[in-house]
Amino acid sequence: MVSNSNDTPKNDPGAQDDAGRGESAGVLEPVNIACSRGLSGWLQGNRVSLALSSYQTGRLYLVGVSPDGRVNFHEVGVGRAMGLWANPQRLLLATEFLLWRFENVLAPNQRAGEADKHYVPRVAHTTGDLDIHDIVVRDDGVIIFANTMFSCLSMLSGVHSFKPYWVPPFISKLAAEDRCHLNGIAMKDGQPGYVTATSRSDIVNGWRARREQGGCVIDVAKNEIITEKLSMPHSPRWHDGKLWVLNSGTGHLGTVNFSTGEFEPLVFLPGFVRGLAFHNNHAIVGLSLPRDGSFAGLELDGELVRRDADPWCGVQIINLASGDVVEWIRFEGGVSELLDVCVLAGVQLPSATAPTSGEINKLYTIDPGEGGV
């Protein structure tokens, strides 16, 4: 069963009014959300919720389970929703020219309506349009993000749009040219370990001519290219001693063999895969529909034809032991692309307040720490 928290009463801090939704991303075409029958049980059994960013519609979706056992989709209008990082207390979300920090304002015994976590936007860092994809947080709390527009990894700056953290060895100049489409970060031992890029192009938008092949995984510490045998790779993740990658141009989730540079696929997913998280020996993967109705020039297009399959927008949850899709979410209508997927461990029913919502003007919370009157 599925419920949508836009039906929440207006006294719920998580409720969204029409004005707030319209200001953040315009009028949204009606969206139909379907999910597998076992999704509620999977979320409850694993004690997790999900956070999804949909930049094409400017929406953050928080997916949890209501006390009555229904899957609940809480929709928050945020503008162009890009890279996303999350833990149970905090969300970091990149939008068109801002990087937002949302904080959970509920104590363990508090509820906002039925929600056990409620995320409120507290800090917005103005970056300009950097086309931010993956966001990570180092062990020391420093935020690092894939600055796709400038083809580098970056940090926040208290004065400037960003501070360069690492630049691929083939990039000769920092320029707002999206030269190689650097998009993904895999953390290893608390530091950015590997990145993905669509190519090693060093000219403006050069990656667009390298969509079929030439996709890279690069070792950050060694400044070495591990492989150039991928097609539009995204969302690298170091998990269980392996480097997992979404080979988006072919539609596969798999691992990279460090000895040969070969991509070793585990499972095919029927969409442009982007956004990857792991939990309890499962992979949670985001899928998007083709832009302009076509995956022309990509192996993914032919694979869909061979399998007599229509492309998906949604999420598929894969058992890593078997490679089987065990649960899924599918969006139809107004949402056609997802960018990122995160797991909220230990969260049953999350909600949030949109930065532009009317409720935020009167949503007061008080720090319970020492001091004051």
VOTIDREN-528174 format. One line per field, with one value per residue (C-alpha): x, y, z. Coordinates in steps of 0.001 Angstrom, whole numbers. Last residue first. Layout:
u	(X,...)
v	(Y,...)
w	(Z,...)
This chain:
u	(16455,19195,22024,22381,21202,17552,17964,14600,12488,10282,8405,6553,8143,8965,5291,4835,7134,10128,12880,10695,10003,10886,9458,10935,9000,10941,14511,17158,19380,18430,19663,20536,19652,20724,19815,16305,14634,11114,8880,5675,4026,5256,7472,8330,9565,11132,11838,13767,15681,17873,21678,21765,24149,23898,20121,19041,16680,15287,14363,12351,12138,11960,12712,10421,11653,11685,14957,16813,15273,16293,19825,19983,19209,21548,24432,24253,24143,20516,19116,15977,12682,13986,15847,15782,13991,15830,16838,18104,19813,19606,22149,21505,23878,22508,22463,24106,23538,23644,22381,22414,21203,19772,16989,16111,18547,21067,22757,26210,28484,32295,33925,37451,40428,42489,44060,41708,38595,35769,32441,28877,25542,24522,22426,24915,25476,25036,27873,26939,30081,31091,34678,35087,36230,32698,31633,33589,31015,31144,27954,28183,29824,28970,30170,33148,36479,38735,40025,42210,43308,46026,46294,47630,45505,42434,42399,40417,37527,36940,34346,36078,33157,29668,29318,32615,31436,29503,32627,34141,31670,34392,37787,39993,38337,39238,35806,32486,34131,34116,36016,37966,39254,37597,38580,37145,38962,37509,34809,33700,32938,30955,30298,33294,31668,34960,34969,32031,33034,32998,36799,39590,42479,44654,42419,44296,45633,42146,41781,41482,40200,39346,37719,34175,31887,34086,34149,33471,34553,32954,35168,35698,36413,37126,35712,34538,30856,30911,32015,31805,31512,33584,32191,34652,33375,36730,35806,35176,31666,30501,28417,27947,26608,26966,26059,28252,25549,26581,27930,25696,25752,22314,22104,19160,16707,14456,14389,11728,12494,10034,7128,3570,2585,5985,7041,9213,10716,14072,14349,13071,14801,16477,18818,18858,22033,21541,24105,22907,23071,20708,20236,22673,21318,22991,20734,21409,20397,19756,22596,22328,24189,22420,23579,20978,17519,16686,14287,13478,9885,9458,7471,6867,6202,4733,4720,1762,2215,-388,2405,3524,6565,9275,10269,11541,11344,13235,11779,12966,11152,14177,16341,14688,16507,15696,15890,15133,13979,15612,14926,15926,12745,10655,11997,11734,8236,7004,8657,7093,4144,6390,5914,3836,4032,1817,2807,577,2514,4236,3488,6621,9715,10184,7445,4772,5443,5363,2181,455,1101,3403,2877,5962,5304,1949,-713,-1849,-2979,-964,-2298,1011,2225,1463,334,1169,0)
v	(31690,30866,28485,24725,22948,22427,24256,25796,25039,27531,26711,29972,31265,27694,26855,29001,26751,28128,26161,23019,21369,17724,14283,10929,7800,4812,6042,3633,4032,6773,5395,7720,7907,10511,11922,10749,11444,11089,12584,14206,11073,7693,6881,3279,1926,-1542,-4593,-7883,-7276,-10377,-10290,-13367,-12398,-8679,-8627,-5684,-2837,-956,2711,4790,5906,2903,2098,-231,-3739,-6185,-7589,-7114,-3656,-2595,-3838,-1886,1384,665,224,3992,5863,6871,6565,8294,9844,13393,12448,8749,7673,7517,4772,4994,2031,544,-2254,-4958,-6840,-5092,-1606,-65,3163,4150,7137,7041,4283,5327,2773,-916,-2373,-5052,-6987,-8007,-6510,-6896,-3769,-4464,-2439,-5631,-5804,-3343,-5254,-2714,-3810,-3982,-2296,-2244,0,159,3918,4102,1844,2236,1525,-689,-698,-3786,-4460,-4739,-1438,1365,3322,4874,6796,7330,5884,7279,4203,2417,1143,4008,2209,2787,6295,7421,10538,8263,9648,10285,6967,7645,5696,6745,6569,6214,4563,5285,8813,10113,12936,14493,14399,17309,19740,22453,20881,18697,15318,12500,10918,10363,10916,8762,9428,7259,7480,10521,10109,8265,5001,4885,7218,6823,10078,10555,13251,14450,15396,15628,19261,20709,24189,26490,26675,25287,24670,21826,18881,15627,15111,15277,18217,17828,20049,23283,25873,26919,29872,32174,33652,30907,28294,24903,22119,20947,17935,18888,19290,22921,22285,18855,20072,16659,17512,17449,18446,18483,16635,15204,11734,13238,14077,13213,14919,13415,15660,19437,21210,24145,26824,29375,28215,29971,28001,27471,26648,25569,23697,21596,17797,15993,12536,10222,11263,10574,14236,15685,13262,13492,10705,10551,14379,16020,18878,16820,19198,20189,21655,23179,23652,26473,27435,25004,22657,20577,18679,17796,15949,15581,13543,10063,10366,11839,13063,14282,15626,17420,18794,21677,23706,22451,21194,18461,15266,12696,9235,6857,3066,1793,-212,1566,3327,4887,3517,5626,7277,10865,12466,15685,17449,19951,18334,17549,17436,14438,13656,10507,9812,6306,4914,2156,-382,-3371,-5283,-2126,-1055,-4597,-5072,-1854,-2753,-6230,-5345,-3593,116,2471,6250,8162,11786,14595,17238,19602,23319,25359,24232,26047,28663,26183,23758,26459,27978,24605,23958,21212,19385,18402,20764,18971,21559,21487,17876,15446,14638,15713,12751,10326,6834,3521,0)
w	(30933,28466,29146,28752,25604,24618,21274,20458,17380,15567,12366,11851,8648,7552,7201,4081,2077,184,1954,1937,5288,5753,6541,7490,8557,9900,10291,11639,8586,6137,2794,-95,-3803,-6342,-9750,-10587,-13923,-15365,-12678,-13944,-15318,-14115,-11148,-10242,-6913,-6585,-4463,-4863,-8089,-8336,-8530,-6294,-3483,-4137,-3654,-5785,-4901,-7897,-7830,-10254,-13846,-16097,-19732,-21700,-22315,-25241,-23808,-27082,-27530,-24006,-24656,-27907,-26169,-23249,-25685,-26153,-29462,-29135,-25601,-26868,-25787,-25658,-22484,-21719,-18526,-15223,-12785,-9186,-7540,-4042,-3626,-1031,1254,4381,2916,-118,-2024,-5697,-7710,-11513,-13831,-17197,-17385,-17556,-14984,-15937,-13126,-11896,-14545,-14395,-15828,-17022,-15867,-15967,-12514,-10776,-11851,-11635,-10174,-11448,-11959,-15605,-17846,-20736,-20824,-17055,-16048,-12397,-10420,-7496,-6256,-4070,-488,900,-613,-2272,-4274,-7749,-8616,-12371,-15488,-18964,-20853,-19321,-20638,-19575,-16479,-13430,-14421,-12030,-9875,-7103,-4257,-6436,-8302,-11482,-13017,-16581,-19351,-22727,-24467,-25768,-24346,-25712,-27997,-25102,-22964,-24858,-23314,-23429,-24019,-21802,-22407,-20047,-20507,-18736,-15363,-12237,-9036,-6606,-3033,-1477,2189,5230,4521,1000,-314,-3924,-5722,-8935,-11551,-13557,-16844,-18759,-19960,-18052,-19307,-16284,-16333,-14166,-16566,-17821,-16893,-17689,-14154,-12640,-10204,-6440,-3625,-5459,-3152,-3983,-4698,-2646,851,3398,884,347,-937,-4505,-6673,-10265,-13777,-13331,-14190,-12566,-9163,-7521,-3843,-667,2739,5646,8736,9854,8585,5159,3968,458,-2245,-5716,-8499,-8332,-11582,-10458,-10881,-8271,-4939,-2411,840,2359,6076,8261,6002,8276,8353,10391,11722,13550,11322,12518,12879,13629,16365,19468,21600,19812,19670,16512,14671,11922,10127,6433,4916,1485,-1293,-3508,-7199,-8935,-5984,-3963,-977,2311,4740,8467,11508,10104,7568,4122,1073,-2080,-5432,-7562,-6768,-9140,-6974,-3492,-3494,-865,-1466,1285,-137,2464,2146,4164,7361,9510,11431,8126,6272,4690,1406,1426,-2013,-2804,-5820,-8396,-11335,-13545,-10421,-8788,-5540,-3557,207,1480,4821,6834,9580,7404,8214,8036,4653,3272,4685,3105,-194,-395,-2605,-5103,-5640,-7741,-7919,-10351,-10775,-11996,-13928,-11529,-11675,-11094,-9230,-5946,-6077,-7121,-4317,-1664,-3038,-3138,525,1723,5022,6985,9872,10379,11235,7597,7813,5690,2206,669,2675,-111,832,-770,0)
